[in-house]
Amino acid sequence: MTQDRPTARELLDAVAEFLTEEASPALDGRRAFLARVASNAVAIVARELALGPAADDAESERLRTLLGSKGPLDALNAELARRIRDGSLDARREDVVTHLRETVRDKLRIANPRYLQS
Amino acid sequence: MSEPTPEQLARACARAFGLDEVRVDGLRRLAGGASRETWAFDAIGTGIEEHLVLRRDRAGAAFGEPPEFTLLQAAARAGVPVPAARFVLAPQDGLGGGFVMDRIEGEAIPRRILRDDNLARARDAMAAQCGTILARIHAIDAATLPPLQAPEPGVAPARAELTRFRELLDRYGEPHPTFELAFRWLGAREPPGREPALVHGDFRHGNFIVGPEGIRAVLDWELAHLGDPMEDLGWLCVKAWRYGQSASPVGGFGKREDLFAAYEAAGGALDPEAVAWWEVFGTLRWGIICIVQAFTHLDGHVRSVELAAIGRRVCETEHDLLELIA
């Protein structure tokens, strides 16, 4: 069933605004800080809803090519980690690094987009 | 464990200072960690007014002189700026295990230290001050200290720390391919072993109290251990402790050249390649600590939105690692 407005994203924006504009200024010291942390966490969730599925699809596609394997994303990452650790991907380090750079960039676009400019 | 009361603290101070009566004002909790608490208070009695800090362990800690208390005294004797350690809590104080030290006035918040106009002169001086302070810490004779964590005999400090964090990461059973790349890079380039020395273990921007003249006190000695002194220099340069001022590698305030020159001028034995290794290691260590802190919340030990959110900082350290090793 289609949900009524506000959308999930709009609800999150409303929560973030409340935390930043009302809760944080009304609290002192540590709780004001935690309200800002909470607002930031809500913004992360909003970005993940928007960007996460496409990022996961791109990551899976890159891993299937890199590893020559199929399967869900978790299993592909477990295989990548295992094969880096046991040295069997040492000869393909450049390809591994390229993949990791793109994966980390997509993670940062969700978790902290400003970090990419620092 | 219940909160300390002004009355309890007043009796403890009276006992420790040899006074009949003490009044405690302004008791307030400072930022607390998961394993211990820090409280500020003032103790007023005949002829005294002391600004103090109570540091105590959460429930279950043993009595007796905490290692950190002894370390603070040893550091002070070595000319390291630290709060004066005043007294150890006794069982009859009813406050649990811990100690009381002086409270140092100044700024402790890194982003403020980096942007406050009044602290411009401090920023210019701090990298060199860090070098001098670290040389003095590393020169402290470990034989005069309580037993501290140290590498197994015959195991180089770098190998011991890599093993420790390898095992810590494995405990969570999650794949972290970028960290695997970092472990391989570090394992292939371990610095040679050297005689273990006292290492502060958490010497970074965020653990200093700063005034206009520079560093007034080095805090948070609970991770002190015996190891490779270059570990402290590397940790200080980790990007996370630049708080957005990435162009200044030392804490967002200074240059490596100033840190290194002062370290050597104060008698420190510098190995720049080892420092670079320990900076990469420190980046990996901070990334793993982010996972540990997120799981402290997720496993229900300490529920906290702050701890939960730190889990999403892992990718910052992955970014930094790829910049360093790729």
Interface residues (C-beta under 8 A of the other chain):
Chain A: R30 F33 L34 V37 A38 N40 A41 I44 D74 N77 A78 L80 A81 R82 I84 R85 G87 D90 R93 V96 V97 L100 R101 T103 V104 R105 K107 L108 A111 N112 Y115 L116 S118
Chain B: A31 P175 H176 P177 T178 E180 L181 F183 R184 G244 S246 S304 V305 E306 A308 A309 R312 R313 C315 E316 E318 H319 L322 A326
